[in-house]
Amino acid sequence: MAGFVVAALACVLASNSASAQTTYNATLDNEVELIYGAIFPNTSPHYDAINFATGNGTKLNVDQDVSFNGSALANVFTSTTFTSTGGRVSASMLGIDEFFTPVDGRTFIVQNFTLDNVDFTTSNSTTGDVGLRIQGPGGLNTSLTLVNSSLNCSLAPHFYVPSALTFNVSGTSQITGWGHDPTVGVASTTTLTVASGGAFTIKDSGSLTSGATYQQRLFFNQYSNTATLNGSSLIIDNSAVVFGANPYGDPSKESTMTFSNNATLQITGLNPYASLETDNLVFQNSTLNVATNNSRLKLRNNLELDNSSATIANYAQADTFGIIAKGNATVSLGVNGLFNTSKVDIRDGARMTITGSGYDIGEMTVSSQVLFPSSGTGNLVLGNSKAVLNLTSGATMDVTSHAALTNNGSINLQEAKMTVRQGASVTNNLELIVMGNSTLSITGDAIVGQDSGQHGVMTIGGNITFIDSSTPGNNSLTTTNQLDLGSTSNLHMTLDPTGLTSDRILIDNSAREFTINNSATLSLNVVNDTALVIGTKFLLINYPDWQVAMGAHFNGLVDGATFALGLNTYQINYNDGDYIPAQGSTFITLTTVPEPGTLALLGLGAIALAGRALRRR
């Protein structure tokens, strides 16, 4: 390996002041051995900045640990730049000993490191590992700059712990092979900026095994990290990346990555478990793509979509604490694509659309709350029949006035609660499944479904409850959906004898089915009770008469059964033609009748108990 060449050496003094910076410029067009005193004088002046102009195939051979501190070369490597002006070229840093034999364990230490149109590697398959350490003396800040360049390391570079890292990227740039050493993390608080038009790729870095601990990932392991991508892209390719340490409940320590002006975040790769973990992601007119099988996104806090879209591809998965929708926000779910979140927050004027595709169903699961604005407008749209919104145990959805839940898809309540308030609507070919121990609650005159030529299904295995509002006993649910009251369903309704009103269900389309399983329960409550004239009628359900199921009735309440409730005795009729007769309609009514005396009352025990339970709410 004799014949190392160093050409065009020049020493340039920036100024003669006390703060002058001395720069060393060299053109490297073959191989250079970097050894104590070999190409840099070991007497004053020392160099603050070194610029290497590289030629294709350049090799910078490190013959011992070379540093800016703790040696006669102090300050030489304060700032080091590798630049190619003749197009993007390759440069290598290989460890050798004085007999020109490759050796592991050499370290190249620098405070500020810049690559410009250079593909730089610290080792190759014949030499073993050579370390790159980026640190400032006494905890000073450091920087790493890639301009249309790549930095390929078999070990992640070491960063000095107390310092802050400024990581600037532009053009098409990439880091490769970082983070396989489980003891190495980027222990500096990192500020990552990818300039407009740039594309930054993190490739083949970190551990891609299932259940890997955080130390095995490419780990930017300080608090309060920030990343800013304005009109640029971040691609996590075959890599497992953690950006920011767990803040342990301290919002001031959370890390945030912000994508704006058509920026893109893509998590992809052939290996399973390619992933990104951080605290917050903010997208403004930008795109998130969890792009391939088994790729993962994990957010300890929120995903914010502001006029932006997120795609969870086939068999991919995203997990967040919350999702915030602003403007038009879209979540697209591939075949078995999964999105798990605790809370969905739909802001005023926002329209959040969930779509699905493929043979199998993509699912978005909410475990705590779907929150609509208390005023203004907010819409949640299930975009097609392959999108499913699951509300798991303890979750709630409060569809408020001026808010809407629209279009196709399925809502599946699993031990959860959904409230539709006056002025709100749940519309258009929607399948609504209310499972056991779940509640669909109605306040005011609410709508589930509308006559748009397409209609969905309401399958009730839990509760339909008309919540006491400012006008208890005068709430209505209007639907054009098919309504199926299953064996475990419980319909809670309230009568107001003084106001001569009752809660009611209006199935407002002659083509929709209505079924009652004979084990379904009707639970009645009374408010503002008063003795009524015999023959007073209350409408409970208005449904298409051509779908009358012969013999269908609520549990213990066959057609014509009577029962006492409060100060009156009522008779239930499942096909009351005397109540405001109208073509195409059938009415389930309650009519006051004389007290039955000693007649055993069908359903009395169940009805009375239900009434008392409701009054305790």
PyMOL commands that set and color helices and strands:
alter all, ss='L'
color gray80, all
select helices_A, chain A and resi 137-139+214-216+251-253+545-547+604-615
alter helices_A, ss='H'
color red, helices_A
select strands_A, chain A and resi 7-13+22-28+31-34+49-54+58-62+79-83+89-95+107-110+112-116+118-121+131-134+142-147+150-152+158-159+164-170+172-176+189-194+199-203+218-220+226-230+233-237+240-243+256-260+264-268+275-278+280-284+287-290+296-299+302-306+309-312+317-326+328-333+338-346+350-356+362-371+378-382+387-391+396-399+403-406+410-413+417-420+425-427+431-434+439-442+445-448+457-460+463-466+476-479+482-485+490-496+501-502+504-507+514-516+521-526+537-543+562-565+568-573+586-593
alter strands_A, ss='S'
color yellow, strands_A
deselect
rebuild
show_as cartoon
